[in-house]
Amino acid sequence: MARSGPKRGAMAIMASTMERSDHILIVDDDAEIRSLLTRYLEKNGLRATAVADGRAMWRVLDAGAFDLVVLDLMLPGDDGLTLCRTLRAKSDLPVLMLTARGDETDRIIGLEMGADDYLPKPFNPRELLARIKVILRRTRSLPPNLQPQDETQLRFAGWVLDTARRHLVSPAGVVTPIGGAEYKLLHVFALHPNRVLSRDQLLDLSQGREADPLDRSIDVQVSRLRQRLGDDPRSPALIKTVRGEGYVLSTTVEKAI
């Protein structure tokens, strides 16, 4: 009996650790991938729930709390892009997109729909785990004064980036649609006005990943942001290109509550 106390204490610590484990939702119609990822993530200290389609995804999201969604692009019914866009409109839950295609357009669209990162198939489960940890670490590492709920509005050149509602308002007061990846990029620019940011820095700050030498997603997103802002691409006044260095939001930004 004397030894049961420490044993119960150790079991309590183990139970507490399990309760603190991050819960990952895997959405993939491939049963083998679901089984493989579930076993691998649980082996590495995470909790994992796996479902085959969007309908099941919404059902389990309504029933429990999750820390991140691993979402396949190609799914029966609503595809991963549609699900990601709908999820992002409802929640800030991080999304890691899986794609069987290596097409850059798919990756860019996924990021624009609000995905935090992407991983092409086939992939090494170790890389998936590493990317999950990076996303979770980045999501939780912002200092309190940079959390979205504490930044209500960022005003620049007549525009308003409303970080509470995650939308952009034009000088005429019209809400302008903006994709998830574009929102994150504009948010980074607005937090660092009049400072030249390299493509690597923009990619890291907005998406939390290192740049691929062939990755032009930042250039595409900057081009689309210029269109949203009515910034002449041949002679931009707001988001300027600094040759050989990167881009800069060349205006004053005011923070309002």
C-alpha positions in Angstrom: 0.0 0.0 0.0 2.9 2.4 0.8 4.0 2.2 -2.8 0.6 2.9 -4.3 0.8 6.7 -3.6 3.8 7.4 -5.9 2.3 5.1 -8.5 -1.0 6.9 -8.4 1.0 10.2 -8.6 2.8 9.0 -11.7 -0.5 7.9 -13.3 -2.0 11.3 -12.6 1.0 13.0 -14.3 0.6 10.7 -17.3 -3.1 11.4 -17.5 -2.5 15.2 -17.2 0.1 14.9 -20.0 -2.4 13.1 -22.2 -5.0 15.7 -21.5 -2.6 18.4 -22.7 -1.7 16.5 -25.9 -2.7 18.4 -29.0 -5.6 16.9 -30.9 -5.2 16.6 -34.6 -8.1 16.0 -37.0 -7.1 14.1 -40.2 -9.5 14.4 -43.2 -8.6 12.0 -46.0 -10.6 9.6 -48.1 -7.6 7.1 -48.2 -8.1 4.6 -45.4 -4.5 3.6 -45.4 -3.3 7.2 -45.0 -5.8 7.8 -42.2 -4.6 4.6 -40.4 -0.9 5.4 -40.9 -1.1 9.0 -39.8 -3.3 8.2 -36.8 -0.8 5.6 -35.6 2.2 7.8 -36.3 0.9 10.9 -34.6 -0.3 9.0 -31.5 3.1 7.2 -31.3 4.6 10.7 -31.1 2.5 12.0 -28.3 -0.5 13.6 -30.2 -4.1 12.6 -30.2 -5.6 11.9 -33.6 -9.0 11.5 -35.0 -9.4 10.5 -38.7 -12.5 10.9 -41.0 -13.0 10.3 -44.7 -14.9 13.4 -45.9 -16.3 16.9 -45.2 -19.6 15.8 -43.7 -17.7 13.7 -41.1 -15.3 16.6 -40.5 -18.1 19.0 -39.6 -19.7 16.3 -37.3 -16.6 15.7 -35.3 -15.7 19.4 -35.2 -19.1 20.1 -33.6 -18.6 17.4 -31.1 -15.1 18.1 -29.8 -12.1 20.4 -29.6 -9.2 20.2 -32.0 -5.9 22.0 -32.4 -5.2 21.5 -36.1 -6.8 20.0 -39.2 -4.8 18.0 -41.7 -7.0 18.3 -44.8 -6.7 16.5 -48.1 -7.3 18.5 -51.2 -9.1 15.8 -53.2 -12.2 14.5 -51.3 -15.6 13.1 -52.2 -18.3 15.7 -52.0 -16.9 19.1 -51.0 -13.2 19.2 -51.8 -10.5 20.4 -49.5 -10.4 24.0 -50.9 -14.2 24.4 -50.3 -13.9 23.0 -46.8 -10.9 25.1 -45.9 -12.6 28.3 -47.1 -15.7 27.5 -45.1 -13.7 26.5 -42.0 -11.7 29.7 -42.2 -14.8 31.8 -42.3 -16.0 30.2 -39.1 -12.7 29.6 -37.2 -9.0 30.3 -36.9 -8.3 26.6 -36.4 -4.9 25.9 -38.2 -5.1 23.9 -41.5 -2.4 21.9 -43.1 -3.4 21.0 -46.7 -2.4 17.7 -48.3 -2.3 17.6 -52.1 -1.6 14.7 -54.5 -0.7 17.1 -57.2 2.5 19.1 -57.2 1.0 22.0 -59.2 2.0 25.3 -57.8 -1.5 26.7 -58.6 -3.1 24.3 -56.2 -0.7 25.3 -53.5 -1.3 29.0 -54.0 -5.1 28.6 -54.1 -5.0 26.5 -50.9 -3.0 29.2 -49.1 -5.4 31.8 -50.4 -8.3 29.9 -49.0 -6.7 30.2 -45.6 -4.5 27.1 -45.2 -1.5 27.6 -43.0 0.8 25.3 -45.0 0.7 22.6 -47.6 2.4 19.2 -48.1 2.4 17.4 -51.4 1.8 13.6 -51.5 3.7 11.3 -51.2 5.3 12.6 -48.0 7.3 11.4 -45.1 5.2 11.3 -41.9 8.2 12.8 -40.1 7.9 15.9 -42.2 4.2 16.1 -41.6 4.8 15.9 -37.9 7.5 18.6 -38.1 5.1 20.9 -40.1 2.3 20.4 -37.6 4.6 21.3 -34.7 5.8 24.4 -36.5 2.3 25.6 -37.2 1.2 25.0 -33.6 4.3 26.7 -32.3 3.8 29.7 -34.5 0.1 29.9 -33.7 0.8 30.1 -30.0 4.0 32.2 -30.1 2.5 35.6 -30.9 3.0 38.0 -28.0 -0.2 39.3 -26.4 0.0 42.7 -28.1 -0.1 41.0 -31.5 -3.0 38.7 -31.0 -5.9 39.5 -33.4 -8.4 40.3 -30.7 -6.1 43.1 -29.5 -5.6 44.6 -32.9 -9.0 46.0 -33.9 -8.1 48.1 -37.0 -5.0 48.9 -39.0 -5.6 52.1 -41.1 -3.5 53.1 -44.1 -4.0 55.3 -47.1 -7.7 55.4 -46.5 -8.0 51.6 -46.2 -8.9 49.7 -43.0 -7.8 46.2 -42.3 -10.2 44.9 -39.6 -8.4 42.2 -37.8 -11.4 41.2 -35.6 -13.6 40.5 -38.6 -10.6 39.6 -40.9 -11.8 41.8 -43.8 -10.6 44.9 -45.7 -12.6 48.1 -46.0 -12.0 50.5 -48.9 -11.7 54.3 -48.6 -15.4 54.4 -49.8 -16.4 52.2 -46.9 -17.0 49.1 -49.0 -15.9 45.7 -47.6 -13.5 44.2 -50.1 -13.2 40.4 -50.3 -9.7 39.1 -49.4 -8.4 35.5 -49.3 -6.8 34.0 -46.3 -3.2 34.1 -47.6 -3.6 37.6 -48.9 -5.1 38.7 -45.5 -2.1 37.3 -43.7 0.4 38.9 -46.1 -1.3 42.3 -45.8 -1.4 41.9 -42.0 2.4 41.4 -42.1 2.9 44.5 -44.2 0.6 46.6 -42.0 2.5 45.5 -38.9 5.9 46.5 -40.5 5.2 49.6 -42.6 8.0 51.4 -44.4 10.3 48.4 -43.8 11.7 46.4 -46.7 10.8 42.7 -46.2 12.4 40.0 -48.3 10.4 37.2 -49.9 11.8 34.8 -47.3 10.7 37.1 -44.4 7.3 37.5 -45.9 6.8 33.8 -46.3 8.0 33.1 -42.8 5.9 35.8 -41.2 2.7 35.1 -43.1 2.9 31.3 -43.5 5.6 30.1 -41.1 7.7 28.2 -43.6 10.9 28.5 -45.4 11.0 29.6 -49.0 11.5 27.2 -51.8 13.8 28.6 -54.5 11.1 28.1 -57.1 8.2 29.3 -54.9 6.6 32.4 -56.4 3.5 32.5 -54.2 4.6 35.7 -52.5 4.9 37.5 -55.8 1.5 36.2 -56.9 -0.1 37.3 -53.6 1.6 40.8 -53.8 0.2 41.2 -57.3 -3.3 40.3 -56.1 -3.0 42.6 -53.1 -2.1 45.5 -55.5 -5.2 44.7 -57.5 -7.3 44.8 -54.3 -5.9 48.1 -53.3 -6.1 49.7 -56.7 -2.3 50.0 -56.7 -0.9 50.5 -60.3 1.3 47.4 -60.9 3.5 49.3 -63.3 4.1 52.1 -60.8 2.8 51.0 -57.4 2.4 53.7 -54.7 1.6 51.4 -51.7 3.3 48.0 -52.0 6.6 48.9 -53.7 9.2 46.5 -55.1 12.7 47.0 -53.9 14.8 45.4 -56.6 17.0 42.6 -55.2 15.6 43.0 -51.7 11.8 42.4 -51.5 8.7 44.5 -51.0 7.7 47.4 -48.7 4.4 48.9 -47.7 5.2 52.5 -48.3 2.7 54.4 -46.1 1.9 55.3 -42.5 -0.2 52.8 -40.6 -2.3 53.8 -37.6 -3.6 51.2 -35.1 -7.1 51.8 -33.7 -9.1 50.0 -31.1 
